Amino acid sequence: MCSALLLVLVALRWHPLTALDAAVARTTHRWAVGDQGLTHLCRVLTDWVWDPLTMRLLCAVSAVLLVWRRAAWWTALWLVTSCALGTLLQQGLKAAVGRPRPVWPDPVDSAQYAAFPSGHAMTATVVCGLLLRLLHQCGAGRGPRRTVLVVAGISVTGAGLTRVWLGVHWPSDVLGGWLLGAAVVAVASALPNGWPPRAR
């Protein structure tokens, strides 16, 4: 519901939202220009660690391990299909909404495609959410679950915040990515995923 409401407000260019986006973006861009060290770190993180391609590769590796170690073919298919459908939804919304990205006279980074929703934020949310779901189902201990939960939380949060810091997304793009990603995870989690796998 929240993701749908935000989508409508963004599509309608609701002035209070766009004004807040612009105010936050101007402030963070000024900070990014003034702190080149932190900006460089954000670029490394967003280009290599939290890049959507990196997240999708993590999903693919996890699917291969599910098949190799557990013969969990259906679970692996559920994981890959859910991730792929999230990507299709993301790209479809970008094309449908067509929201321009921020434009700066002194940019610190650049990006392609439309702005809403943030692909980095949405992909990180989908992949981390799905993997957390599987980790919970497989009965991992409390310690490993907490560790993975902290890493996932940092990744999802960082994937979004670095995009705003680098001036390539409005804050509501990132919020939309998080909310839509969570919606994809919720729908996927409500479907059977074949876990536990059948014995060989």
N, C-alpha and C positions, 0 to 999 in steps of 0.2 A: 504494500500500500504506500509506504513512504517513498519507495523508488519510483512508483508510478506518478505520485504527486510531484516529486522533484522533476521528473521527465517533462511533465506538462508545463511546469513553471519555466523551465529552461527553454522549451520549444516556443512558449509564448513571449519569451524575453521579458519576464516579469521584472519591472524596474527595481523594486527593493532588493531583489536577488542579484541582479546585474550590478547594482551600485555597490553592494557589499562585496561581491566578487572583485570589482575593480579596486576598491579601497584596500582589500587584503593583498591583492596582487601587486599593487604599486609599492606597498610597504615591504613585502618580501623581496621584490626585485631590487629595491634600493639596498637591502641588506646583502643580497647575493652579489651585487656589483661591488659592494664595499668589503666583502670578505672572500677573496679569491681562493684561499685555502679550503674553506668549507665548501665553496661552490665546486671546486675541482673534485673533492671527495664525493659530493652528491652526483656529479657526472659519472664518476667511476661506478658508484653503486647502481645508478639508474640504467647505465649502459651495459653492465656486466652481471651484477648480482641479482637485481630485481627486474631485469628486462623481460618482457613477455616471452621471448624465445627461450630464455633460461628457465623460466617457470614451466613452459610447455615441455622442455627437455626433461625436467624433473618429473613431470607427469608421465612422460614416455618411459623413463628409466624405472619408475615405480611399477608401471604396467608390465614391463618385461620381468621384473623381479617377482611379481605376483604369479606370472605364468611359470617362470623357471623354478622358483622355490616352492610354490604351493599348487601349481597346476590350476590356478584360479582364473580360467579363461573368461568366464562371465564377469567376474569382478574387474578384471583388467579392461574388458570391453566397456563396462559401465563407467570406469574412470576416464578412459580416453574419449568416449562419446560425450560425456558430460562436459569435459573440458572443451571439446570441439564445438559443441552447441553454444557454450558460453562465448566462444570467440566469434561465432556467426552472429549471435545476438549483439555483441559489442560492435562489430563492423556494420551491421545493419542499422543500428541506432545512430552511429556516427554519420552514415550516409543520409538517413532520414532527417535527422535534426540539423545537420550541416552547420554546427556552431563554429564560428571563427576562433582561432587561438589568440592569446594575447600577442600584441605587437609592440616591440620596444625599439627605441632608437639605438640602444646599446645592449643587444641581447647577449646572454651568457650561454645560451644553448638554442637548439632548433628542433623542430619535430614536424612530421608529416601527418596528413589526414585531418579530419575534423576533430574538434576538441572533446565533445561530450559523447559517451563517458570516457574517462581516462582508461586507456587499455592497460597501463601498468597496474593501476589500483584494482581494476576488475579481475585481471588475470591472476594476480597474486592472491586475491580473496578466493577465487574459485579453486585454484590449485591447492592452496594451503587448507582451505575448508574441507575439500574432498579427502585430502590425505589425513587430516585430523579425524574425520569421520571413520575412515578405515582403521586408523590406529586405535580408536576407541572400540571398534567392533572386534578387532583381533585380540583384545584382552591384554594389551601391553600394561606393564606395571605403572604405578603412580609416578615414579621418578621420571622414566622416559616420557610419559605423557605430558608432564609439567614442562620438561625441557623443550619438547617439540612445540608445545603451546606457546611458550615464551618466544622461541625463534620465529614461529609463524606470526605471532602478534607484532613483533618487531618488523618482520618482512612486509606484512600487509600495510602497517602504518608508514614505514619508511618508503615503500614503493609509491605511496600517494603524496606524502609530504615533500619528497624530493622533486616531484613534478611541479608543484607550486613554487618551490624555492627557485627552480631553474627557469621559471617564467614561461613554461610551455603549456600550462593548464590553469584554468580558473579553479578556485577552491570547490565550487559546486560540481565541476567535472570529476574531481577526485571523490567527493561524497557520493556522487552518482555511481561511480565505479564500485565503491565499497558496497553500496546498497544493492545494486543489481547483481554483483557477485554473490552477496549473501543470499539473494533470492534464488539464484541458480543452484547454490549449494543446498538450500532448503528443499527445493523441488527434487533435486537428484537424491537427496537423503530419504525422501519419502517413497522412493521407488526401490524395489528389490534389487540388490546388487550381487547376489550369488555368494555372499559370505555367510557362514564358513563354506569353503569349497568342498565338493564331494571327495571322499577318500579315493585314492587311485586303485 
